[in-house]
Amino acid sequence: MVWGTADHFFELKWAYWLVETIPGAQRVVEVPDGKLFFPDERPDELVAALRDFWS
């Protein structure tokens, strides 16, 4: 689960809840100061987490 830590709509606690709830989810990757649209604004950080997951 890749999650922005500064999102005003989706608190970080929900990322940890999702990891506990979704079968197969393994961990939370926190993106410091990331907000709702961090994948568009900071794609390199998302890609790094995806590559780590796929390797």
mmJSON file of the N, C-alpha and C atoms, coordinates in Angstrom:
{"data_MODEL":{"atom_site":{
"group_PDB":["ATOM","ATOM","ATOM","ATOM","ATOM","ATOM","ATOM","ATOM","ATOM","ATOM","ATOM","ATOM","ATOM","ATOM","ATOM","ATOM","ATOM","ATOM","ATOM","ATOM","ATOM","ATOM","ATOM","ATOM","ATOM","ATOM","ATOM","ATOM","ATOM","ATOM","ATOM","ATOM","ATOM","ATOM","ATOM","ATOM","ATOM","ATOM","ATOM","ATOM","ATOM","ATOM","ATOM","ATOM","ATOM","ATOM","ATOM","ATOM","ATOM","ATOM","ATOM","ATOM","ATOM","ATOM","ATOM","ATOM","ATOM","ATOM","ATOM","ATOM","ATOM","ATOM","ATOM","ATOM","ATOM","ATOM","ATOM","ATOM","ATOM","ATOM","ATOM","ATOM","ATOM","ATOM","ATOM","ATOM","ATOM","ATOM","ATOM","ATOM","ATOM","ATOM","ATOM","ATOM","ATOM","ATOM","ATOM","ATOM","ATOM","ATOM","ATOM","ATOM","ATOM","ATOM","ATOM","ATOM","ATOM","ATOM","ATOM","ATOM","ATOM","ATOM","ATOM","ATOM","ATOM","ATOM","ATOM","ATOM","ATOM","ATOM","ATOM","ATOM","ATOM","ATOM","ATOM","ATOM","ATOM","ATOM","ATOM","ATOM","ATOM","ATOM","ATOM","ATOM","ATOM","ATOM","ATOM","ATOM","ATOM","ATOM","ATOM","ATOM","ATOM","ATOM","ATOM","ATOM","ATOM","ATOM","ATOM","ATOM","ATOM","ATOM","ATOM","ATOM","ATOM","ATOM","ATOM","ATOM","ATOM","ATOM","ATOM","ATOM","ATOM","ATOM","ATOM","ATOM","ATOM","ATOM","ATOM","ATOM","ATOM","ATOM","ATOM","ATOM","ATOM"],
"id":[1,2,3,4,5,6,7,8,9,10,11,12,13,14,15,16,17,18,19,20,21,22,23,24,25,26,27,28,29,30,31,32,33,34,35,36,37,38,39,40,41,42,43,44,45,46,47,48,49,50,51,52,53,54,55,56,57,58,59,60,61,62,63,64,65,66,67,68,69,70,71,72,73,74,75,76,77,78,79,80,81,82,83,84,85,86,87,88,89,90,91,92,93,94,95,96,97,98,99,100,101,102,103,104,105,106,107,108,109,110,111,112,113,114,115,116,117,118,119,120,121,122,123,124,125,126,127,128,129,130,131,132,133,134,135,136,137,138,139,140,141,142,143,144,145,146,147,148,149,150,151,152,153,154,155,156,157,158,159,160,161,162,163,164,165],
"type_symbol":["N","C","C","N","C","C","N","C","C","N","C","C","N","C","C","N","C","C","N","C","C","N","C","C","N","C","C","N","C","C","N","C","C","N","C","C","N","C","C","N","C","C","N","C","C","N","C","C","N","C","C","N","C","C","N","C","C","N","C","C","N","C","C","N","C","C","N","C","C","N","C","C","N","C","C","N","C","C","N","C","C","N","C","C","N","C","C","N","C","C","N","C","C","N","C","C","N","C","C","N","C","C","N","C","C","N","C","C","N","C","C","N","C","C","N","C","C","N","C","C","N","C","C","N","C","C","N","C","C","N","C","C","N","C","C","N","C","C","N","C","C","N","C","C","N","C","C","N","C","C","N","C","C","N","C","C","N","C","C","N","C","C","N","C","C"],
"label_atom_id":["N","CA","C","N","CA","C","N","CA","C","N","CA","C","N","CA","C","N","CA","C","N","CA","C","N","CA","C","N","CA","C","N","CA","C","N","CA","C","N","CA","C","N","CA","C","N","CA","C","N","CA","C","N","CA","C","N","CA","C","N","CA","C","N","CA","C","N","CA","C","N","CA","C","N","CA","C","N","CA","C","N","CA","C","N","CA","C","N","CA","C","N","CA","C","N","CA","C","N","CA","C","N","CA","C","N","CA","C","N","CA","C","N","CA","C","N","CA","C","N","CA","C","N","CA","C","N","CA","C","N","CA","C","N","CA","C","N","CA","C","N","CA","C","N","CA","C","N","CA","C","N","CA","C","N","CA","C","N","CA","C","N","CA","C","N","CA","C","N","CA","C","N","CA","C","N","CA","C","N","CA","C","N","CA","C","N","CA","C","N","CA","C"],
"label_alt_id":[null,null,null,null,null,null,null,null,null,null,null,null,null,null,null,null,null,null,null,null,null,null,null,null,null,null,null,null,null,null,null,null,null,null,null,null,null,null,null,null,null,null,null,null,null,null,null,null,null,null,null,null,null,null,null,null,null,null,null,null,null,null,null,null,null,null,null,null,null,null,null,null,null,null,null,null,null,null,null,null,null,null,null,null,null,null,null,null,null,null,null,null,null,null,null,null,null,null,null,null,null,null,null,null,null,null,null,null,null,null,null,null,null,null,null,null,null,null,null,null,null,null,null,null,null,null,null,null,null,null,null,null,null,null,null,null,null,null,null,null,null,null,null,null,null,null,null,null,null,null,null,null,null,null,null,null,null,null,null,null,null,null,null,null,null],
"label_comp_id":["MET","MET","MET","VAL","VAL","VAL","TRP","TRP","TRP","GLY","GLY","GLY","THR","THR","THR","ALA","ALA","ALA","ASP","ASP","ASP","HIS","HIS","HIS","PHE","PHE","PHE","PHE","PHE","PHE","GLU","GLU","GLU","LEU","LEU","LEU","LYS","LYS","LYS","TRP","TRP","TRP","ALA","ALA","ALA","TYR","TYR","TYR","TRP","TRP","TRP","LEU","LEU","LEU","VAL","VAL","VAL","GLU","GLU","GLU","THR","THR","THR","ILE","ILE","ILE","PRO","PRO","PRO","GLY","GLY","GLY","ALA","ALA","ALA","GLN","GLN","GLN","ARG","ARG","ARG","VAL","VAL","VAL","VAL","VAL","VAL","GLU","GLU","GLU","VAL","VAL","VAL","PRO","PRO","PRO","ASP","ASP","ASP","GLY","GLY","GLY","LYS","LYS","LYS","LEU","LEU","LEU","PHE","PHE","PHE","PHE","PHE","PHE","PRO","PRO","PRO","ASP","ASP","ASP","GLU","GLU","GLU","ARG","ARG","ARG","PRO","PRO","PRO","ASP","ASP","ASP","GLU","GLU","GLU","LEU","LEU","LEU","VAL","VAL","VAL","ALA","ALA","ALA","ALA","ALA","ALA","LEU","LEU","LEU","ARG","ARG","ARG","ASP","ASP","ASP","PHE","PHE","PHE","TRP","TRP","TRP","SER","SER","SER"],
"label_asym_id":["A","A","A","A","A","A","A","A","A","A","A","A","A","A","A","A","A","A","A","A","A","A","A","A","A","A","A","A","A","A","A","A","A","A","A","A","A","A","A","A","A","A","A","A","A","A","A","A","A","A","A","A","A","A","A","A","A","A","A","A","A","A","A","A","A","A","A","A","A","A","A","A","A","A","A","A","A","A","A","A","A","A","A","A","A","A","A","A","A","A","A","A","A","A","A","A","A","A","A","A","A","A","A","A","A","A","A","A","A","A","A","A","A","A","A","A","A","A","A","A","A","A","A","A","A","A","A","A","A","A","A","A","A","A","A","A","A","A","A","A","A","A","A","A","A","A","A","A","A","A","A","A","A","A","A","A","A","A","A","A","A","A","A","A","A"],
"label_entity_id":["1","1","1","1","1","1","1","1","1","1","1","1","1","1","1","1","1","1","1","1","1","1","1","1","1","1","1","1","1","1","1","1","1","1","1","1","1","1","1","1","1","1","1","1","1","1","1","1","1","1","1","1","1","1","1","1","1","1","1","1","1","1","1","1","1","1","1","1","1","1","1","1","1","1","1","1","1","1","1","1","1","1","1","1","1","1","1","1","1","1","1","1","1","1","1","1","1","1","1","1","1","1","1","1","1","1","1","1","1","1","1","1","1","1","1","1","1","1","1","1","1","1","1","1","1","1","1","1","1","1","1","1","1","1","1","1","1","1","1","1","1","1","1","1","1","1","1","1","1","1","1","1","1","1","1","1","1","1","1","1","1","1","1","1","1"],
"label_seq_id":[1,1,1,2,2,2,3,3,3,4,4,4,5,5,5,6,6,6,7,7,7,8,8,8,9,9,9,10,10,10,11,11,11,12,12,12,13,13,13,14,14,14,15,15,15,16,16,16,17,17,17,18,18,18,19,19,19,20,20,20,21,21,21,22,22,22,23,23,23,24,24,24,25,25,25,26,26,26,27,27,27,28,28,28,29,29,29,30,30,30,31,31,31,32,32,32,33,33,33,34,34,34,35,35,35,36,36,36,37,37,37,38,38,38,39,39,39,40,40,40,41,41,41,42,42,42,43,43,43,44,44,44,45,45,45,46,46,46,47,47,47,48,48,48,49,49,49,50,50,50,51,51,51,52,52,52,53,53,53,54,54,54,55,55,55],
"pdbx_PDB_ins_code":[null,null,null,null,null,null,null,null,null,null,null,null,null,null,null,null,null,null,null,null,null,null,null,null,null,null,null,null,null,null,null,null,null,null,null,null,null,null,null,null,null,null,null,null,null,null,null,null,null,null,null,null,null,null,null,null,null,null,null,null,null,null,null,null,null,null,null,null,null,null,null,null,null,null,null,null,null,null,null,null,null,null,null,null,null,null,null,null,null,null,null,null,null,null,null,null,null,null,null,null,null,null,null,null,null,null,null,null,null,null,null,null,null,null,null,null,null,null,null,null,null,null,null,null,null,null,null,null,null,null,null,null,null,null,null,null,null,null,null,null,null,null,null,null,null,null,null,null,null,null,null,null,null,null,null,null,null,null,null,null,null,null,null,null,null],
"Cartn_x":[0.854,0.0,0.909,0.828,1.617,0.686,1.085,0.164,0.871,0.263,0.786,0.467,1.439,1.249,0.576,0.434,-0.139,-1.518,-2.152,-3.465,-4.507,-5.287,-6.288,-7.589,-7.783,-9.029,-8.89,-7.704,-7.476,-6.304,-6.617,-5.59,-4.73,-3.522,-2.567,-3.079,-3.876,-4.385,-5.161,-5.767,-6.537,-5.633,-4.425,-3.488,-3.189,-2.958,-2.667,-3.904,-5.067,-6.299,-6.46,-6.181,-6.297,-5.325,-4.1,-3.12,-3.604,-4.25,-4.778,-6.03,-6.74,-8.032,-7.934,-7.049,-6.949,-6.022,-6.545,-5.692,-4.518,-3.343,-2.15,-1.429,-2.076,-1.391,-0.299,0.867,2.009,2.49,2.501,3.067,2.585,2.877,2.565,3.87,3.891,5.007,4.504,5.084,4.652,5.421,4.684,5.288,5.211,6.354,6.341,5.79,4.888,4.261,3.46,3.176,2.368,0.903,0.223,-1.208,-1.974,-3.238,-4.13,-3.588,-3.023,-2.569,-1.053,-0.421,1.027,1.481,0.71,1.19,1.396,0.586,0.755,1.841,1.936,2.866,4.278,4.402,5.705,5.779,5.689,5.617,6.853,8.009,9.227,9.123,8.474,8.34,7.386,6.34,5.427,6.11,6.816,7.506,8.543,9.261,10.25,9.579,8.44,7.72,7.203,6.726,6.244,7.38,8.503,9.658,10.128,10.134,10.519,9.54,8.258,7.242,7.388,7.641,7.729,9.029,10.026,11.311,11.397],
"Cartn_y":[-1.149,0.0,1.223,2.052,3.281,4.432,5.218,6.193,7.504,8.597,9.922,10.274,10.79,11.061,12.399,13.259,14.591,14.762,13.664,13.729,14.167,15.183,15.704,14.889,14.112,13.355,11.907,11.332,9.931,9.851,9.714,9.677,8.418,8.508,7.408,6.143,6.3,5.125,4.189,4.735,3.901,2.998,3.42,2.564,1.311,1.493,0.341,-0.54,0.074,-0.709,-1.556,-0.962,-1.707,-2.879,-2.681,-3.772,-4.922,-4.598,-5.647,-6.304,-5.601,-6.069,-6.814,-6.381,-6.965,-8.177,-9.348,-10.528,-10.333,-10.671,-10.559,-9.228,-8.219,-6.936,-7.134,-6.549,-6.868,-5.73,-4.508,-3.416,-2.077,-1.031,0.335,1.041,1.658,2.512,3.939,4.666,6.033,6.998,7.893,8.947,10.235,10.659,11.844,13.07,13.767,14.981,14.74,13.488,13.177,13.445,13.992,14.257,13.365,13.657,12.79,12.459,13.432,13.21,13.035,12.508,12.345,11.465,10.466,9.691,10.547,11.578,12.477,13.512,13.966,15.033,14.522,13.283,12.714,11.256,11.03,9.651,8.816,9.431,8.658,7.875,8.452,7.767,6.581,6.715,5.599,4.498,4.88,3.889,3.119,3.798,3.128,2.071,2.397,1.435,0.269,0.536,-0.533,-1.456,-0.899,-1.74,-2.609,-2.042,-2.812,-3.977,-3.72,-4.742,-5.847,-5.467,-6.436,-7.241,-6.776,-7.499,-8.573],
"Cartn_z":[0.0,0.0,0.0,-1.025,-1.098,-0.736,0.272,0.844,1.146,0.746,1.083,2.529,3.246,4.668,4.949,3.946,4.173,3.542,3.189,2.561,3.585,3.264,4.187,4.163,3.109,2.971,3.435,3.235,3.59,4.564,5.835,6.863,6.728,7.219,7.139,7.819,8.848,9.566,8.638,7.578,6.656,5.827,5.553,4.824,5.637,6.927,7.789,7.965,8.003,8.069,6.807,5.642,4.391,4.334,4.803,4.808,5.684,6.786,7.663,7.082,6.221,5.719,4.386,3.511,2.167,2.197,1.835,1.795,0.825,1.279,0.439,0.534,1.092,1.273,2.316,2.066,2.917,3.791,3.264,4.053,3.523,4.275,3.876,3.529,2.367,1.972,2.111,3.048,3.301,2.409,1.737,0.926,1.754,2.309,3.166,2.435,3.081,2.546,1.272,0.95,-0.226,0.056,-0.92,-0.787,-1.752,-1.952,-2.719,-4.108,-4.78,-6.151,-6.249,-5.197,-5.253,-6.414,-6.885,-8.025,-9.28,-9.448,-10.591,-10.336,-9.102,-8.766,-8.518,-8.029,-7.676,-8.13,-9.426,-9.927,-9.617,-9.477,-9.214,-7.903,-6.918,-5.635,-5.734,-6.521,-6.733,-7.525,-8.572,-9.414,-8.592,-7.719,-6.877,-5.997,-5.42,-4.58,-5.415,-6.604,-7.482,-7.901,-8.263,-8.654,-7.505,-6.306,-5.135,-4.922,-5.084,-4.918,-5.959,-7.202,-8.294,-8.28,-7.569,-7.584,-6.569],
"occupancy":[1.0,1.0,1.0,1.0,1.0,1.0,1.0,1.0,1.0,1.0,1.0,1.0,1.0,1.0,1.0,1.0,1.0,1.0,1.0,1.0,1.0,1.0,1.0,1.0,1.0,1.0,1.0,1.0,1.0,1.0,1.0,1.0,1.0,1.0,1.0,1.0,1.0,1.0,1.0,1.0,1.0,1.0,1.0,1.0,1.0,1.0,1.0,1.0,1.0,1.0,1.0,1.0,1.0,1.0,1.0,1.0,1.0,1.0,1.0,1.0,1.0,1.0,1.0,1.0,1.0,1.0,1.0,1.0,1.0,1.0,1.0,1.0,1.0,1.0,1.0,1.0,1.0,1.0,1.0,1.0,1.0,1.0,1.0,1.0,1.0,1.0,1.0,1.0,1.0,1.0,1.0,1.0,1.0,1.0,1.0,1.0,1.0,1.0,1.0,1.0,1.0,1.0,1.0,1.0,1.0,1.0,1.0,1.0,1.0,1.0,1.0,1.0,1.0,1.0,1.0,1.0,1.0,1.0,1.0,1.0,1.0,1.0,1.0,1.0,1.0,1.0,1.0,1.0,1.0,1.0,1.0,1.0,1.0,1.0,1.0,1.0,1.0,1.0,1.0,1.0,1.0,1.0,1.0,1.0,1.0,1.0,1.0,1.0,1.0,1.0,1.0,1.0,1.0,1.0,1.0,1.0,1.0,1.0,1.0,1.0,1.0,1.0,1.0,1.0,1.0],
"B_iso_or_equiv":[0.0,0.0,0.0,0.0,0.0,0.0,0.0,0.0,0.0,0.0,0.0,0.0,0.0,0.0,0.0,0.0,0.0,0.0,0.0,0.0,0.0,0.0,0.0,0.0,0.0,0.0,0.0,0.0,0.0,0.0,0.0,0.0,0.0,0.0,0.0,0.0,0.0,0.0,0.0,0.0,0.0,0.0,0.0,0.0,0.0,0.0,0.0,0.0,0.0,0.0,0.0,0.0,0.0,0.0,0.0,0.0,0.0,0.0,0.0,0.0,0.0,0.0,0.0,0.0,0.0,0.0,0.0,0.0,0.0,0.0,0.0,0.0,0.0,0.0,0.0,0.0,0.0,0.0,0.0,0.0,0.0,0.0,0.0,0.0,0.0,0.0,0.0,0.0,0.0,0.0,0.0,0.0,0.0,0.0,0.0,0.0,0.0,0.0,0.0,0.0,0.0,0.0,0.0,0.0,0.0,0.0,0.0,0.0,0.0,0.0,0.0,0.0,0.0,0.0,0.0,0.0,0.0,0.0,0.0,0.0,0.0,0.0,0.0,0.0,0.0,0.0,0.0,0.0,0.0,0.0,0.0,0.0,0.0,0.0,0.0,0.0,0.0,0.0,0.0,0.0,0.0,0.0,0.0,0.0,0.0,0.0,0.0,0.0,0.0,0.0,0.0,0.0,0.0,0.0,0.0,0.0,0.0,0.0,0.0,0.0,0.0,0.0,0.0,0.0,0.0],
"pdbx_formal_charge":[null,null,null,null,null,null,null,null,null,null,null,null,null,null,null,null,null,null,null,null,null,null,null,null,null,null,null,null,null,null,null,null,null,null,null,null,null,null,null,null,null,null,null,null,null,null,null,null,null,null,null,null,null,null,null,null,null,null,null,null,null,null,null,null,null,null,null,null,null,null,null,null,null,null,null,null,null,null,null,null,null,null,null,null,null,null,null,null,null,null,null,null,null,null,null,null,null,null,null,null,null,null,null,null,null,null,null,null,null,null,null,null,null,null,null,null,null,null,null,null,null,null,null,null,null,null,null,null,null,null,null,null,null,null,null,null,null,null,null,null,null,null,null,null,null,null,null,null,null,null,null,null,null,null,null,null,null,null,null,null,null,null,null,null,null],
"auth_seq_id":[1,1,1,2,2,2,3,3,3,4,4,4,5,5,5,6,6,6,7,7,7,8,8,8,9,9,9,10,10,10,11,11,11,12,12,12,13,13,13,14,14,14,15,15,15,16,16,16,17,17,17,18,18,18,19,19,19,20,20,20,21,21,21,22,22,22,23,23,23,24,24,24,25,25,25,26,26,26,27,27,27,28,28,28,29,29,29,30,30,30,31,31,31,32,32,32,33,33,33,34,34,34,35,35,35,36,36,36,37,37,37,38,38,38,39,39,39,40,40,40,41,41,41,42,42,42,43,43,43,44,44,44,45,45,45,46,46,46,47,47,47,48,48,48,49,49,49,50,50,50,51,51,51,52,52,52,53,53,53,54,54,54,55,55,55],
"auth_comp_id":["MET","MET","MET","VAL","VAL","VAL","TRP","TRP","TRP","GLY","GLY","GLY","THR","THR","THR","ALA","ALA","ALA","ASP","ASP","ASP","HIS","HIS","HIS","PHE","PHE","PHE","PHE","PHE","PHE","GLU","GLU","GLU","LEU","LEU","LEU","LYS","LYS","LYS","TRP","TRP","TRP","ALA","ALA","ALA","TYR","TYR","TYR","TRP","TRP","TRP","LEU","LEU","LEU","VAL","VAL","VAL","GLU","GLU","GLU","THR","THR","THR","ILE","ILE","ILE","PRO","PRO","PRO","GLY","GLY","GLY","ALA","ALA","ALA","GLN","GLN","GLN","ARG","ARG","ARG","VAL","VAL","VAL","VAL","VAL","VAL","GLU","GLU","GLU","VAL","VAL","VAL","PRO","PRO","PRO","ASP","ASP","ASP","GLY","GLY","GLY","LYS","LYS","LYS","LEU","LEU","LEU","PHE","PHE","PHE","PHE","PHE","PHE","PRO","PRO","PRO","ASP","ASP","ASP","GLU","GLU","GLU","ARG","ARG","ARG","PRO","PRO","PRO","ASP","ASP","ASP","GLU","GLU","GLU","LEU","LEU","LEU","VAL","VAL","VAL","ALA","ALA","ALA","ALA","ALA","ALA","LEU","LEU","LEU","ARG","ARG","ARG","ASP","ASP","ASP","PHE","PHE","PHE","TRP","TRP","TRP","SER","SER","SER"],
"auth_asym_id":["A","A","A","A","A","A","A","A","A","A","A","A","A","A","A","A","A","A","A","A","A","A","A","A","A","A","A","A","A","A","A","A","A","A","A","A","A","A","A","A","A","A","A","A","A","A","A","A","A","A","A","A","A","A","A","A","A","A","A","A","A","A","A","A","A","A","A","A","A","A","A","A","A","A","A","A","A","A","A","A","A","A","A","A","A","A","A","A","A","A","A","A","A","A","A","A","A","A","A","A","A","A","A","A","A","A","A","A","A","A","A","A","A","A","A","A","A","A","A","A","A","A","A","A","A","A","A","A","A","A","A","A","A","A","A","A","A","A","A","A","A","A","A","A","A","A","A","A","A","A","A","A","A","A","A","A","A","A","A","A","A","A","A","A","A"],
"auth_atom_id":["N","CA","C","N","CA","C","N","CA","C","N","CA","C","N","CA","C","N","CA","C","N","CA","C","N","CA","C","N","CA","C","N","CA","C","N","CA","C","N","CA","C","N","CA","C","N","CA","C","N","CA","C","N","CA","C","N","CA","C","N","CA","C","N","CA","C","N","CA","C","N","CA","C","N","CA","C","N","CA","C","N","CA","C","N","CA","C","N","CA","C","N","CA","C","N","CA","C","N","CA","C","N","CA","C","N","CA","C","N","CA","C","N","CA","C","N","CA","C","N","CA","C","N","CA","C","N","CA","C","N","CA","C","N","CA","C","N","CA","C","N","CA","C","N","CA","C","N","CA","C","N","CA","C","N","CA","C","N","CA","C","N","CA","C","N","CA","C","N","CA","C","N","CA","C","N","CA","C","N","CA","C","N","CA","C","N","CA","C","N","CA","C"],
"pdbx_PDB_model_num":[1,1,1,1,1,1,1,1,1,1,1,1,1,1,1,1,1,1,1,1,1,1,1,1,1,1,1,1,1,1,1,1,1,1,1,1,1,1,1,1,1,1,1,1,1,1,1,1,1,1,1,1,1,1,1,1,1,1,1,1,1,1,1,1,1,1,1,1,1,1,1,1,1,1,1,1,1,1,1,1,1,1,1,1,1,1,1,1,1,1,1,1,1,1,1,1,1,1,1,1,1,1,1,1,1,1,1,1,1,1,1,1,1,1,1,1,1,1,1,1,1,1,1,1,1,1,1,1,1,1,1,1,1,1,1,1,1,1,1,1,1,1,1,1,1,1,1,1,1,1,1,1,1,1,1,1,1,1,1,1,1,1,1,1,1]
}}}
